Amino acid sequence: MLTVETSSGRWGPFCEQIAAFLAADVITLAVDGQAVRGYRSPDSPALWIRDHSDILRAGRYFTDDVQSAVDAFARQQARNGRLFDFVTTRPMGGRENWETWVRVPVEADVEYRFVKAAFLAWQASGDDDWIARLLPALDRALVYTTTHPWRWDAHHGLVKRPYTIDTWDFDFTAGRHPWLNFQITDETFWGIMHGDNSGLYEAALLLARLYDHIGAGERAAAWRARADAVRAQANRLLFNGRFYTHFYRLGPVPDPGVDEAEQLSLSNPMAINRGLADHAIAVSILREYRRRREAGSAFAEWFSIDPPFPAGTFGDERLVPGAYCNGGIMPLVGGELARAAFEHGFERYGVETLEQYRAMIAAQQATYLWYFPDGTPSSVETSTSPEATATDGWGASAMLWAFVEGLCGVVDRAHSFRRVRLAPRWVAAGERRAAVQVGYPAGGGTFGYRFEHDPEARTIRLEIASSGAEVSLHLLLPPGRRPVAARWDGADVPFTVERVEESTYAAMQRAVTGSASVEVTYAGA
């Protein structure tokens, strides 16, 4: 459930349109006689755990089935912890309607995405018994990532992979394979890609939180320590002073024909949102994206990678610069950028990104996985994928996730909205009034509030509605203003002043059962 009303009237239809996109992306398969439902990829008629995991960040507000897809992948997990990338019961190049499970060997990101999908499903369902039963599978998945010789570089203590374009599933062969290559061979070029390590970092911390929740503190501490080690090593080795280096080579690689030192790849904003990047690194990455927006000619700076590789470098002549994962413009990246911007003091940038996407999908009534830099949408003929749907759930969900957690500012810090970080940022969007209600159909948890900004009286008022939550409130004030007083249910309460870059927040924390009224008064700087 997600309903939003604002004084401008433009954000409610935005939410409704993305909800319609996501509804069109639900796929139901019969696997071992059981119905499995999840969110499909926009460019393949299959259920990929990668796409499903990311889409669930927004999809959990609309679906009552968040567990069956996770359960299906868990049932097929290998004893060493390895997982499949996707499952389909539709023909794959022929007419056979087999049940087909596939693992792309060069992929190193499947296991941590499985953990993220399970965590999101637990948040939405609130099902402690279910997640407790699943914990051994989640643990095995990350053990596989951190021990298997195809996935782990013991010397650097980081995840490794073949030389792919960021998180994509085919690698650079220097012409030694006739088409896209998905296999690991004796000739594979190995290296470290930052996105795999930010993903492992986040998943290890999520796993630690789940272990803490069931009282397994020792195992939680072990995964937290592993996460800390990965973060320290990745930031030391992979951050180049402006952004994360696309591919850190572990051996000699033929010249791919591009200035690799300048390649900004799509997992950079993800590293911010997953927590790998500290605030200073996050600010540097956000400034790099803004610089490239101002210096370049693309309609948006949501690059899959920039600069791209020469045409055909990865084995398919359709992968020209600006196409697909080779420099295509992806709403997925824009959503990640917006979410990161809201958290790190670039609130106006976050709003501008959401507004650009909102206006685009409102005008076109469509959304695609990627666009050429001139705005031409993807098609089957211009990419390596079997489909190019006009209801891209991957990018649309990222934008809605940034909207809910960034602009609306509702972040579930436990499950079922029992602990909420509430950071409404409506002043950055020029909205004087807003009403927000979010909920999980799978478990019934809900949270909502009404916001009113009165610039003349220099007050911001909130009416919070919750069935029972510990609320950590961080209220963004207009530029150049500082809080001078706060009242909670009519009584004066202490608050702290938080500064994030040039932004100022009034912060306080209270339990809310039923409803609460908050009023913050501000003055000039």
KOLSEMAR-431975 format. One line per 2 residues: number of its first residue (from 1); their letters; for each residue x, y, z of C-alpha. Coordinates in Angstrom, 1 decimal. Example, Ala and Ser with C-alpha at 12.3 -4.5 7.8 and 13.67 -1.06 7.14 Angstrom:
BEGIN
1 = AS = 12.3/-4.5/7.8  13.7/-1.1/7.1 $
END
This chain:
BEGIN
1 = ML = 0.0/0.0/0.0  1.3/3.4/-0.9 $
3 = TV = -0.8/6.6/-1.1  0.6/10.1/-1.4 $
5 = ET = -1.1/13.4/-1.8  0.8/16.7/-2.0 $
7 = SS = 0.0/20.4/-2.5  1.4/20.3/-6.1 $
9 = GR = -0.7/17.2/-7.0  2.1/15.7/-9.1 $
11 = WG = 3.5/12.9/-6.8  0.3/10.9/-6.3 $
13 = PF = 0.0/10.1/-10.1  3.7/9.3/-10.1 $
15 = CE = 3.2/6.6/-7.5  0.2/5.2/-9.3 $
17 = QI = 2.0/5.0/-12.6  4.9/3.1/-11.1 $
19 = AA = 2.5/0.8/-9.3  1.0/0.0/-12.7 $
21 = FL = 4.4/-0.7/-14.2  5.2/-3.1/-11.3 $
23 = AA = 1.8/-4.8/-11.6  2.7/-5.6/-15.2 $
25 = DV = 6.0/-7.1/-14.1  4.7/-9.7/-11.8 $
27 = IT = 5.4/-13.2/-13.1  4.0/-16.5/-11.7 $
29 = LA = 5.6/-19.8/-12.4  4.7/-23.4/-11.5 $
31 = VD = 7.9/-24.8/-9.9  7.7/-28.4/-8.5 $
33 = GQ = 3.9/-28.0/-8.4  4.1/-24.8/-6.4 $
35 = AV = 3.1/-21.3/-7.4  6.2/-19.0/-7.4 $
37 = RG = 5.5/-15.3/-7.8  8.0/-12.5/-8.2 $
39 = YR = 9.1/-9.6/-10.3  10.5/-10.3/-13.7 $
41 = SP = 13.4/-8.7/-15.6  12.5/-6.0/-18.1 $
43 = DS = 14.6/-7.6/-20.8  14.0/-11.3/-20.2 $
45 = PA = 10.9/-13.4/-19.6  12.4/-15.1/-16.6 $
47 = LW = 12.5/-14.7/-12.8  16.0/-13.4/-12.0 $
49 = IR = 16.8/-13.2/-8.3  18.9/-10.1/-9.2 $
51 = DH = 16.0/-8.1/-10.6  13.5/-9.4/-8.1 $
53 = SD = 15.7/-8.5/-5.2  16.0/-4.8/-6.3 $
55 = IL = 12.4/-4.5/-7.5  11.2/-5.7/-4.1 $
57 = RA = 12.5/-2.5/-2.5  9.3/-0.9/-3.9 $
59 = GR = 7.3/-4.0/-4.8  6.8/-4.9/-1.2 $
61 = YF = 4.3/-2.1/-0.9  2.1/-3.7/-3.5 $
63 = TD = 2.4/-7.5/-3.2  1.1/-9.9/-0.6 $
65 = DV = 3.6/-12.7/-1.7  7.2/-11.8/-0.8 $
67 = QS = 8.3/-15.2/0.2  7.6/-17.7/-2.6 $
69 = AV = 10.4/-16.5/-4.9  13.0/-16.6/-2.1 $
71 = DA = 11.8/-20.0/-1.1  12.1/-21.4/-4.6 $
73 = FA = 15.7/-20.2/-5.0  16.6/-21.5/-1.5 $
75 = RQ = 15.2/-25.0/-2.4  17.5/-25.2/-5.4 $
77 = QA = 20.6/-24.0/-3.5  23.7/-26.2/-3.9 $
79 = RN = 25.3/-27.7/-0.8  28.3/-25.3/-1.1 $
81 = GR = 25.9/-22.3/-1.0  25.8/-21.4/-4.7 $
83 = LF = 22.5/-20.2/-6.1  21.0/-20.0/-9.5 $
85 = DF = 20.6/-16.7/-11.4  17.1/-17.3/-12.8 $
87 = VT = 14.4/-19.8/-13.4  11.9/-19.9/-16.3 $
89 = TR = 9.3/-22.2/-17.7  9.1/-20.4/-21.0 $
91 = PM = 11.0/-21.5/-24.1  14.5/-20.2/-24.4 $
93 = GG = 15.3/-20.0/-28.1  13.2/-23.1/-28.9 $
95 = RE = 9.7/-24.4/-28.2  10.4/-26.4/-25.1 $
97 = NW = 8.5/-25.3/-22.0  10.9/-26.9/-19.6 $
99 = ET = 11.5/-25.7/-16.1  15.0/-24.3/-16.6 $
101 = WV = 17.4/-23.1/-13.8  20.5/-21.2/-14.9 $
103 = RV = 23.6/-20.0/-13.2  25.8/-17.7/-15.3 $
105 = PV = 29.4/-18.7/-14.3  30.9/-15.2/-14.5 $
107 = EA = 28.4/-13.7/-12.1  29.6/-13.0/-8.6 $
109 = DV = 26.6/-11.0/-7.3  23.9/-13.7/-7.0 $
111 = EY = 24.4/-14.8/-3.4  24.3/-11.4/-1.8 $
113 = RF = 21.2/-10.4/-3.8  19.5/-13.6/-2.5 $
115 = VK = 20.3/-12.4/1.1  18.9/-8.9/0.3 $
117 = AA = 15.7/-10.4/-1.1  15.2/-12.6/2.0 $
119 = FL = 15.7/-9.6/4.3  13.2/-7.4/2.4 $
121 = AW = 10.7/-10.3/2.5  11.1/-10.6/6.2 $
123 = QA = 10.7/-6.8/6.7  7.4/-6.9/4.7 $
125 = SG = 6.0/-10.1/6.2  7.3/-9.8/9.8 $
127 = DD = 7.6/-13.6/9.7  10.2/-14.5/12.3 $
129 = DW = 9.8/-18.2/12.0  10.2/-18.1/8.3 $
131 = IA = 13.5/-16.1/8.4  14.9/-18.3/11.2 $
133 = RL = 14.4/-21.4/9.0  16.0/-19.6/6.1 $
135 = LP = 19.1/-18.3/8.0  21.3/-21.4/7.3 $
137 = AL = 20.7/-20.9/3.5  21.6/-17.2/3.8 $
139 = DR = 24.7/-18.0/5.7  25.8/-20.7/3.2 $
141 = AL = 25.3/-18.2/0.4  27.8/-15.7/1.8 $
143 = VY = 30.2/-18.4/2.9  30.3/-19.5/-0.7 $
145 = TT = 31.0/-15.9/-1.9  33.8/-15.5/0.6 $
147 = TH = 35.5/-18.9/0.1  35.0/-20.3/-3.5 $
149 = PW = 38.0/-19.7/-5.7  35.9/-18.3/-8.5 $
151 = RW = 34.4/-15.7/-6.2  37.0/-14.8/-3.6 $
153 = DA = 40.4/-13.2/-3.8  42.1/-14.3/-0.6 $
155 = HH = 45.1/-12.1/-1.1  43.0/-8.9/-1.1 $
157 = GL = 40.2/-10.2/1.0  37.6/-9.1/-1.6 $
159 = VK = 35.1/-10.6/-4.1  36.5/-11.1/-7.5 $
161 = RP = 35.0/-11.8/-10.9  35.9/-12.0/-14.6 $
163 = YT = 36.2/-8.7/-16.6  32.6/-7.9/-17.1 $
165 = ID = 30.9/-4.5/-17.5  30.2/-3.7/-13.9 $
167 = TW = 27.6/-6.3/-12.7  26.6/-7.6/-16.1 $
169 = DF = 26.8/-11.3/-17.1  29.3/-11.6/-20.0 $
171 = DF = 33.0/-10.9/-19.9  35.8/-9.5/-22.0 $
173 = TA = 37.6/-12.2/-24.1  39.8/-10.0/-26.4 $
175 = GR = 38.2/-11.7/-29.4  38.8/-15.3/-28.2 $
177 = HP = 35.1/-16.2/-28.3  32.7/-15.7/-31.2 $
179 = WL = 29.9/-14.0/-29.2  29.1/-12.9/-25.7 $
181 = NF = 31.0/-15.2/-23.2  29.4/-16.4/-20.0 $
183 = QI = 31.9/-19.2/-19.1  35.0/-19.1/-16.9 $
185 = TD = 38.0/-20.6/-18.7  41.7/-20.8/-18.4 $
187 = ET = 41.9/-17.6/-20.4  39.5/-15.6/-18.2 $
189 = FW = 40.8/-12.1/-17.2  40.2/-11.7/-13.4 $
191 = GI = 39.8/-8.6/-11.3  37.8/-7.0/-8.5 $
193 = MH = 34.6/-5.0/-9.2  33.5/-2.6/-6.5 $
195 = GD = 29.8/-3.5/-6.8  30.3/-7.1/-5.8 $
197 = NS = 32.0/-5.9/-2.6  29.5/-3.2/-1.7 $
199 = GL = 26.8/-5.9/-2.2  28.6/-8.3/0.1 $
201 = YE = 29.2/-5.6/2.7  25.5/-4.8/2.8 $
203 = AA = 24.4/-8.4/2.8  26.8/-9.4/5.6 $
205 = LL = 25.4/-6.6/7.8  21.8/-7.6/7.0 $
207 = LA = 22.7/-11.2/7.9  24.2/-9.9/11.2 $
209 = RL = 21.0/-8.0/11.9  18.9/-11.1/11.4 $
211 = YD = 21.2/-13.2/13.7  20.9/-10.5/16.3 $
213 = HI = 17.2/-10.6/16.0  17.0/-14.3/16.8 $
215 = GA = 19.6/-14.0/19.6  22.6/-15.5/17.8 $
217 = GE = 25.0/-12.8/18.8  28.2/-14.7/18.1 $
219 = RA = 27.3/-15.4/14.5  26.1/-11.8/14.1 $
221 = AA = 29.5/-10.5/15.4  31.4/-12.7/12.9 $
223 = WR = 29.5/-11.4/9.9  29.8/-7.8/11.2 $
225 = AR = 33.5/-8.2/11.4  33.7/-9.6/7.9 $
227 = AD = 31.7/-6.6/6.6  34.0/-4.2/8.4 $
229 = AV = 37.1/-5.8/6.8  35.6/-5.7/3.3 $
231 = RA = 34.6/-2.1/3.7  38.1/-1.0/4.9 $
233 = QA = 39.9/-3.0/2.2  37.5/-2.0/-0.7 $
235 = NR = 37.7/1.7/0.2  41.5/1.5/0.4 $
237 = LL = 42.0/-0.4/-2.8  39.1/0.6/-5.1 $
239 = FN = 38.3/4.3/-4.4  40.4/6.4/-6.8 $
241 = GR = 39.9/9.8/-5.1  36.7/10.7/-7.1 $
243 = FY = 34.8/7.4/-7.5  35.3/3.6/-7.4 $
245 = TH = 37.5/2.2/-10.1  35.5/0.1/-12.4 $
247 = FY = 37.8/-3.0/-12.6  40.9/-3.6/-10.5 $
249 = RL = 43.0/-6.0/-12.5  44.4/-9.1/-10.9 $
251 = GP = 46.6/-9.9/-13.9  47.5/-8.6/-17.3 $
253 = VP = 44.5/-7.7/-19.6  44.7/-6.6/-23.3 $
255 = DP = 43.9/-3.0/-24.0  40.1/-2.7/-24.2 $
257 = GV = 40.4/0.5/-26.1  39.1/2.9/-23.5 $
259 = DE = 40.5/5.1/-20.7  39.7/2.7/-17.8 $
261 = AE = 40.8/5.3/-15.2  37.9/7.5/-16.2 $
263 = QL = 35.2/4.8/-16.3  32.4/5.6/-13.9 $
265 = SL = 30.2/2.5/-13.7  26.6/2.0/-12.4 $
267 = SN = 27.5/0.4/-9.0  29.0/3.6/-7.8 $
269 = PM = 25.7/5.1/-6.4  24.8/1.6/-5.2 $
271 = AI = 28.0/1.6/-3.1  26.6/4.7/-1.4 $
273 = NR = 23.2/3.2/-0.6  24.7/-0.1/0.5 $
275 = GL = 26.8/1.8/3.0  30.3/0.9/1.6 $
277 = AD = 31.0/4.6/0.8  31.5/6.9/3.8 $
279 = HA = 30.1/10.4/3.6  33.2/11.9/2.1 $
281 = IA = 33.3/9.2/-0.7  29.6/9.6/-1.3 $
283 = VS = 29.9/13.4/-1.7  32.8/12.9/-4.2 $
285 = IL = 30.8/10.4/-6.2  27.7/12.6/-6.3 $
287 = RE = 29.8/15.6/-7.4  31.3/13.5/-10.2 $
289 = YR = 27.9/12.6/-11.6  26.8/16.2/-11.5 $
291 = RR = 30.0/17.2/-13.2  29.5/14.7/-16.0 $
293 = RE = 25.9/15.9/-16.4  27.0/19.5/-16.9 $
295 = AG = 29.9/18.5/-19.2  28.2/15.9/-21.3 $
297 = SA = 25.4/15.8/-23.9  23.3/12.9/-22.6 $
299 = FA = 19.7/13.6/-21.6  20.6/12.2/-18.1 $
301 = EW = 23.7/11.2/-16.3  22.3/7.8/-15.3 $
303 = FS = 25.1/6.0/-17.2  25.6/2.3/-17.1 $
305 = ID = 29.2/3.1/-17.7  30.9/6.3/-18.9 $
307 = PP = 33.0/6.4/-21.0  31.8/3.2/-22.8 $
309 = FP = 33.9/0.6/-24.5  34.4/0.6/-28.3 $
311 = AG = 31.7/-1.2/-30.3  31.9/-5.0/-30.2 $
313 = TF = 34.5/-5.1/-27.4  32.4/-7.7/-25.6 $
315 = GD = 31.6/-9.8/-28.6  28.4/-8.3/-30.0 $
317 = ER = 28.4/-5.5/-32.5  25.1/-4.2/-31.1 $
319 = LV = 26.9/-3.1/-27.9  27.9/0.2/-29.5 $
321 = PG = 28.8/3.1/-27.2  25.6/4.3/-25.5 $
323 = AY = 23.7/1.0/-25.9  22.5/-1.2/-23.0 $
325 = CN = 25.2/-1.8/-20.3  27.8/-0.1/-22.5 $
327 = GG = 26.9/3.4/-21.7  23.1/3.3/-22.0 $
329 = IM = 21.2/5.7/-19.7  19.4/3.6/-17.0 $
331 = PL = 16.6/4.8/-14.7  18.0/2.2/-12.3 $
333 = VG = 21.1/4.3/-11.9  19.0/7.5/-11.6 $
335 = GE = 17.0/6.0/-8.7  20.1/5.0/-6.9 $
337 = LA = 21.6/8.5/-7.4  18.4/10.1/-6.1 $
339 = RA = 18.4/7.9/-3.0  22.1/8.7/-2.3 $
341 = AF = 21.6/12.4/-2.9  18.8/12.6/-0.3 $
343 = EH = 20.9/11.0/2.3  24.1/13.0/1.8 $
345 = GF = 23.0/16.6/1.7  22.1/16.9/-2.0 $
347 = ER = 18.4/17.0/-1.5  17.7/19.4/-4.4 $
349 = YG = 19.6/17.0/-6.7  17.5/14.1/-5.5 $
351 = VE = 14.3/16.1/-6.2  15.6/17.1/-9.7 $
353 = TL = 16.3/13.5/-10.6  12.9/12.3/-9.5 $
355 = EQ = 11.2/15.1/-11.3  13.0/14.4/-14.5 $
357 = YR = 11.9/10.8/-14.4  8.4/11.7/-13.3 $
359 = AM = 8.0/14.1/-16.2  9.5/11.5/-18.7 $
361 = IA = 7.2/8.6/-17.8  4.1/10.9/-17.5 $
363 = AQ = 4.8/12.1/-21.1  5.6/8.7/-22.6 $
365 = QA = 3.4/6.4/-20.4  6.3/4.0/-20.6 $
367 = TY = 9.6/3.2/-19.0  12.5/1.2/-20.3 $
369 = LW = 15.5/-0.5/-18.8  17.8/1.7/-20.8 $
371 = YF = 17.9/4.6/-23.3  20.4/5.8/-25.8 $
373 = PD = 22.0/9.1/-24.6  19.7/11.0/-27.0 $
375 = GT = 16.7/9.6/-25.3  15.8/6.9/-27.8 $
377 = PS = 14.5/3.9/-25.8  15.9/0.4/-26.0 $
379 = SV = 14.6/-2.3/-28.3  15.2/-6.0/-28.9 $
381 = ET = 17.1/-5.0/-32.1  19.5/-2.7/-30.3 $
383 = ST = 20.4/-4.9/-27.3  21.5/-8.5/-26.6 $
385 = SP = 18.3/-9.3/-24.7  15.2/-11.2/-25.8 $
387 = EA = 12.8/-8.5/-24.7  12.6/-4.8/-24.1 $
389 = TA = 9.4/-4.2/-22.2  7.9/-0.7/-21.7 $
391 = TD = 7.2/-1.4/-18.0  10.8/-1.6/-16.7 $
393 = GW = 10.3/-2.5/-13.0  14.0/-2.4/-12.2 $
395 = GA = 14.4/1.3/-12.9  10.9/2.3/-11.9 $
397 = SA = 11.2/0.6/-8.5  14.6/2.3/-7.8 $
399 = ML = 12.9/5.6/-8.5  10.0/4.8/-6.3 $
401 = WA = 12.3/3.5/-3.6  14.2/6.8/-3.7 $
403 = FV = 10.9/8.7/-3.5  9.5/6.8/-0.5 $
405 = EG = 12.7/6.6/1.6  14.3/9.7/0.3 $
407 = LC = 11.7/12.4/-0.4  8.9/11.0/1.8 $
409 = GV = 11.6/9.9/4.2  10.1/6.7/5.5 $
411 = VD = 12.7/4.0/6.2  11.8/0.8/8.0 $
413 = RA = 14.7/0.0/10.3  13.4/-3.3/11.6 $
415 = HS = 10.2/-5.0/10.2  6.6/-4.1/10.0 $
417 = FR = 7.5/-0.4/10.6  8.2/-1.1/14.3 $
419 = RV = 11.3/1.1/14.1  11.1/4.0/11.6 $
421 = RL = 13.6/6.6/10.5  11.4/9.4/9.4 $
423 = AP = 13.1/12.2/7.4  10.5/14.2/5.4 $
425 = RW = 12.3/16.3/2.8  9.3/18.1/1.3 $
427 = VA = 10.8/21.6/1.7  13.4/20.6/-0.9 $
429 = AG = 10.6/19.9/-3.4  8.7/23.1/-2.5 $
431 = ER = 5.7/21.2/-1.1  3.8/22.9/1.6 $
433 = RA = 1.5/20.0/2.4  1.8/16.2/2.0 $
435 = AV = 0.0/13.1/3.2  1.9/9.8/3.1 $
437 = QV = 0.7/6.3/3.9  2.8/3.2/3.4 $
439 = GY = 2.1/-0.4/4.2  3.0/-4.0/3.6 $
441 = PA = 0.2/-6.2/2.2  2.2/-9.3/3.1 $
443 = GG = 2.3/-8.6/6.9  -0.1/-5.7/7.5 $
445 = GT = 2.4/-3.2/8.9  1.6/0.4/8.2 $
447 = FG = 3.0/3.9/8.8  1.8/7.3/7.8 $
449 = YR = 2.0/11.0/8.4  0.7/14.4/7.4 $
451 = FE = 3.1/17.3/6.8  2.4/21.0/6.7 $
453 = HD = 4.9/23.8/6.2  3.9/27.3/7.1 $
455 = PE = 6.8/29.6/5.9  5.1/32.7/7.3 $
457 = AR = 4.8/31.3/10.8  8.2/29.5/10.3 $
459 = TI = 6.8/26.2/11.5  6.6/22.6/10.2 $
461 = RL = 3.9/20.4/11.6  3.6/16.6/11.4 $
463 = EI = 0.8/14.3/12.4  2.2/10.8/12.7 $
465 = AS = 0.1/7.6/12.6  1.5/4.3/13.7 $
467 = SG = 0.2/1.1/15.3  3.4/1.1/17.4 $
469 = AE = 6.8/2.4/16.4  10.0/3.9/17.7 $
471 = VS = 10.3/6.9/15.5  13.7/8.6/14.9 $
473 = LH = 12.6/11.9/13.3  15.0/14.0/11.2 $
475 = LL = 13.2/17.0/9.8  14.7/18.9/6.9 $
477 = LP = 14.5/22.7/7.3  14.5/25.3/4.6 $
479 = PG = 17.9/26.5/3.4  19.6/28.9/5.8 $
481 = RR = 17.3/28.1/8.7  17.9/26.6/12.1 $
483 = PV = 15.4/25.0/14.6  14.7/27.0/17.8 $
485 = AA = 11.9/25.0/19.4  10.2/21.6/19.1 $
487 = RW = 6.9/20.4/20.7  5.7/16.7/20.8 $
489 = DG = 2.1/16.2/21.6  2.0/19.8/23.0 $
491 = AD = 5.0/19.5/25.3  8.4/21.0/24.7 $
493 = VP = 11.0/18.4/23.9  14.7/18.4/23.4 $
495 = FT = 16.1/18.2/19.9  19.5/18.1/18.2 $
497 = VE = 20.7/20.0/15.2  22.2/17.8/12.4 $
499 = RV = 24.1/19.3/9.5  24.7/17.3/6.3 $
501 = EE = 26.7/19.4/3.9  24.7/22.6/3.6 $
503 = ST = 21.5/21.0/4.9  20.0/21.4/8.4 $
505 = YA = 17.8/18.9/10.2  16.0/19.0/13.5 $
507 = AM = 16.3/15.5/15.1  14.4/13.8/18.0 $
509 = QR = 13.2/10.4/18.9  10.0/9.2/20.6 $
511 = AV = 7.7/6.1/20.6  4.5/6.5/18.8 $
513 = TG = 1.4/4.4/19.5  -1.6/5.5/17.6 $
515 = SA = -0.8/9.0/16.8  1.5/11.9/17.6 $
517 = SV = 1.7/15.6/16.8  5.1/17.4/16.2 $
519 = EV = 5.8/21.0/15.6  9.2/22.5/14.9 $
521 = TY = 9.8/26.2/14.8  12.7/27.6/13.0 $
523 = AG = 14.5/31.0/12.6  17.1/32.5/10.3 $
525 = A = 20.6/31.1/10.3 $
END
